[in-house]
Amino acid sequence: MTTERRTAILEAAARVIARHGVRGLRVADVAAEAGVSTALVYYHFKDRSGILRHALAFIGDRADRYTAVEDDAAGGPPADPRQLLERTMLLEFQDLPEVRENSTAWGELRAHTVFDPELREELAAAGAAWAAEVAGLLGGLRPGAPAADLTAAAERLTALLEGLSMRWLSGLLPLWHARELVREAIGVEIGRLDRAAGSPAESPARPAPALPFLN
């Protein structure tokens, strides 16, 4: 029960952050949203800063779950490394309440780090881990590429994805267009890696089969 209540509090904190921003986060609001007492919130997270730190980790873990690429019909992940990369990144663009809430809360936390150096370090670590994951997927496409080039490409792609996500969530960009821009950016980065290695750029590939919700 303790674990369930702790999870309920973190889910509530993510909802409050998404709706009202970090500055609008009040322990009493989180407790009311979770259906628990403020004393229980303080018991688990000590103070408001503790709620923010744990909410950041919770949001990151939840994103990892809904961006996990399911195995294909053969019983494993997609055999095509580019397809795996595209699927992993495009799973950030799902028109589902959980994804909208998570992405909005992440954006609010990122904006707040301008004023909160302590939270900034934790957010930077989470961002670096995400870029490292994308760099690893790019390395599966171009195994001989220098690590520095893979990291730079991953940083550009993740930064673009964050910006496109905010535009989509704000209604400034249609979902289908955001997905196409991500696909195009992946192609640009692959071409950049090929040019840096002095090898011919790959010919444009057919779009990878989309997941059902990406149609």
Secondary structure, DSSP 8 states (H G I E B T S, - for coil): -HHHHHHHHHHHHHHHHHHHTTTT--HHHHHHHHTS-HHHHHHHHSSHHHHHHHHHHHHHHHHHHHT-----TTSSS-SSHHHHHHHHHHTT---SHHHHHHHHHHHHHHHHTTT-HHHHHHHHHHHHHHHHHHHHHHHHH-TTS-HHHHHHHHHHHHHHHHHHHHHHHTTSS-HHHHHHHHHHHHHHHHHHHHHHHT-------------GGG-
